[in-house]
Amino acid sequence: WHILASALFTGALLCCSNDALSTQTVEAFGLTLEFHVYLIYNFGFLLAFTAALLYGKRKVKLPEEAEPAEVSRARYRQSCYRVHSRWAVLTLVVLEMAANLLSFGLYFPGTGVSNYPKGKEAAASMFRYMAEREKEPFYRAEVDHAQTLNDDALNGYNGISAFTSSANVRITEFMKALGYGAKNTYNRYCYEESSPVANLLLDIKYMLDRDGRDRSSSMFEEVHHYDNVYLLKNTAYLPLGFLAEPELAEVDFTQTEPFALQNEIFTAMTGIQQNVWTPIEDKQVVVLGNGTQVTTSQTQGRCTYTECEEGAYVSYFFTPGEDGLVCVYLDLPKRNDFVVAVNGVELYRETISLPQMLAVDDISPMDSVEVRVLCDKGESGSMTVTACQLDNDLFFRGYDLLNASTMDITSFRQTRVEGTITCDRDGLLYTSVPQNGNWHLYVDGQEAEITLVGDCMISTLLPQGSHTVTFRYQNKAFSLGWKVSLVCLLVFGTCAYLAYKPELEKRKKK
């Protein structure tokens, strides 16, 4: 009855599925047939498993005064039933696993591995070169365009991108505010070459291009290249910790417009009362549709499009008014492919599924930047693409102020980081060390009060002068865990002793 009850409950559960009544059309021999694939597959295996299990429970009836030989034969037959039942269940399990694997392979074809990981030997060589030339205990590196969401773990460098179920939601929101592809319900944040202002806050020292494109600019200079892989160094690099103005701790990182937020961040941490980002105004923006009807074109780069034909796209053309680095911010409705080009020359082609800020290049007023968003047939919706230009002179003036007092790491371990800093003024020591409740900060041997920037990054106020700074990671959960484990061990030992005490006493008496 256990087997029958389980089968009935399983059947009832299967009937609750949304696919229970779905059909699949199959054309064969000139006939069009419709099958309830879900019901046939699942109930077919359910009946087969139930029958195989019940077969092993068959009973052999014997008369009350059966001979020993008959009893022996009956036991043998029942044993055969059980053995046959086990082999039948094993066969069904193998068949079901094979069917699942085949079905998965048909619906989710494999990923090509001819260039995985991206760049192969050339990229591996460049990562080794970066590690060998660098003497700093800790720094971060990234790729300008990710292949996976865990490229840093895959290739063995300290990076930014992460896709993990244990992602700290505060870091996800922090990265999203800075214009990176991030969403707390997706448990991920992905670095793509974007804003130099955001790079200041993330300890980005190196960047790799693995597409054979020299991405050198006023913000990144080429260090070395091998084959089609370029190693670039951040010309505005700030280490793990640096001295900023105290107003940085008061910035609200919940703003939804990343360029405006970065202007506020730059002013707050440098004290320079000017915007480092200048929007490319509407009169410098042209939106055109090819194979689609662009029905409205509103301010701030938003447009609505309908009736997309095969190969349709929407193009944004930006013409800056000054010299400087240009970044674009894309908020697309679908998982769209897009192309970024300057003067008709394609710089890169990417696919994104979340709003994201991307760097274009150093642009002059004579240049035209195009962002071409590709659309599927029949697609409609609305998208927003905005662009801003960096005031390079203002940016590097602010960078020099921040670079005047930086933390020099003297020792780095996973649970303890030590460093020194000479402050040329009173200020806020900002670090890109995310707080999860377990980090403790000590200044000159005394525990210091932690101030969070963006609700996640560890910072503290420091007076002018030289200081020793120490980070210690003390896992409260581990401390509680070993104590609970010790208590459980004592309880288990006590119970075991009490259970075996009578047996031990008997042995002593013997």
Secondary structure, DSSP 8 states (H G I E B T S, - for coil): -HHHHHHHHHHHHHHTSTTTT--EEEEETTEEEEE-HHHHHHHHHHHHHHHHHHHTT------TT--HHHHHHHHHHHHHHHHHHHHHHHHHHHHHHHHHHHHHHHHS-----TT-STTHHHHHHHHHHHHHH--SS--EEEESS-SSTTHHHHHTS--S-EE-TT--HHHHHHHHHTT-EEEGGGTEEE--S--HHHHHTTTEEEEEE-SS-----SSEEEEEEETTEEEEEETT---SEEEE-GGGGG--TT-S-HHHHHHHHHHHHH---S-SEEE--GGGEEEEEESSEEEEE-GGGEEEEE---TT-EEEEEE--SSSEEEEEEEE-SSS-EEEEEETTEEEEEEE-SS-EEEEEEEE-TT--EEEEEE--TT--EEEEEEEEEE-HHHHHHHHHHHHTSB-EEEEEETTEEEEEEEESSSEEEEEEEE--S-EEEEETTEE---EEETTTEEEEEE-SEEEEEEEEE--HHHHHHHHHHHHHHHHHHHHHHHHHHHHHHHHHH-
